[in-house]
């Protein structure tokens, strides 16, 4: 990995082209991630879009097809939502054996304030016809697909239930400013609680479908592919990636830190797309025993929680520090997540090593 020459120079580049970059863990201590430090994930080069010539087309199984201009969109009733977005491949590089895909460490996650109008507002204006079962969202980013298709777009669908949920947002602003090109200007989707593949950027078209969508990024990617094939059918069983699994990360101290033998504070962030984070536990002995940490700071339904733990080491030496999160529905971060071919949802308990001097 190399340091990113653009945006904030502290971002760490995972791939040069198209640019994919993550945030160093020690810079994820702020409740709201500054836009220049927010991780970047693209499947194709960032498209150049001018708001004056851009329109959002709404078609398919609708009563009234639409072509909304940027000014028309931003004039609609808007709301702010603080939402954590995590790449489904975050933590992939720690799977063994190596899984396919971008080799993210832990920094493909961020928390931002998104401004926009609910998707269901647009769907109500267009009028949903009874045959519709899914809502297809198409981005302006295009290129050769991994399966060799010469010209394809990043496009994914949502069920009608998810698309019309009150907090599914068409966002045009991030942290109080218009979206940057890297983060989806002029318009992107925000699906709170879901992994980042659902947050389609550079939106150009929304189509109501009478049948489930089977495009490449719906069928071949962002699915859990286990090791091996079903013994009866001979086909690989897959399940779609949807909501973020519970995860806690240690942002301070960093792995390998040397600490003085006095009172130290260990802290980080925790989140779950399945329910609110209920507790974060810390172990100082590699997972043999656990203590509760304190949850601090703002508490928004779709945003991460800050946690902290004050520690006075009794003896000098090396310590393995481990953290795990549990949400209100009892979903707990495992010691080791299940390996899968495409390397998604690796929410294994985060471990670092520190050395206490004394």
C-alpha positions, 0 to 999 in steps of 0.5 A: 500500500502507498500513501495517497497523493490526492485528497488528504495525503494521510489516506492509504491507497489500496489501488491506484486506478480506479482510486481506492483508499482507506483511512488510517485507524488513528485518524478515525477518532472523530465522531464525524469523519472529515470528508477529505479523510473519508475512505474512497471505493470505486469500481470504475474511474470517477465520472466527470459530471456537470450539474447543469447538464445532469438529470435523474431519470425515474422510469420503468413501472411508474405512472409518471416517468421523471427527469429531475434536474439538480435544482429540482432535486435540491429544492425538495424537502430535505433532512440530515442523517448521520450514517456510518458507511463501511465497505463490505470488504473492510478487513479482507486482508486479514482473512487466511487464506487470502480472499479475492478483492481489494485488500482493505485493512480496517480503514474502509469505514467512516461516519458522515452527516448526509443531506438529501430527500427520502427516495420514497418521496421521488417514488411517490411523485412518480407513482409506483405501478403494482407490478413493481417489485424492486428499485434499480439504482444506476450510477454514471461510472462505467467500464469493463466488468470483471466478467469481461463484459466490455461496457457496464455500469455499477448498478444495484437494486433494492426491494420496494420495502427497503427503497421506501423506508423513511430513512433511505436517502437520495443525498446531495450533501456530505458534512454540510457541503455538496458531495465531492466527485470522489463521494458521488457528486451530484447525487448518491444513495444512502441506505442506513445500516447497509454495507457501502455497496448499496450506497450507489454513487453518481446516480443517473437513473432509478428504474422500477422493475417488475422482476428481481434484478440479476446484474453483475454487481447483484448476482456475482459480487456482494454475495457470500460465497463459501468454500466448496459447492453444495453436494446435492446440486453441485452449485455454489450456495450464495447469500447476499451481503446486506446489513453491516455486522457488529464491529468494534475497532481500536483507534488508540493506541495503535498496534505496536505502541509502547506505553508508559506504566501509568494510567492509559486510555484505550478507545475506538469506535463500534457499530452494527447495521442490525441494531444499536450497539449495546456494549463493547468489551475489552480484553487485555489478555488475548481474549481470556477475560473481558471488561466492559468499556464506556460508551460515550458521545452522540448516540444516533441510530445509524452512526457508530458509538465512541467507546473508551477504557481507562487502564492502569497496567500492573506490570510491564511487558507485552499485552494483546488487546482485543475488542468486541461489540454486541448490539441490542439484538444480541448479535456479537462480534466473533473471535473469528469471522467465517472465511468466504471466497470474496472476503466480505464481512470480516468482522473478527474481533480486533486485536493489537499488541502493545508494550508497557515500559516500566 
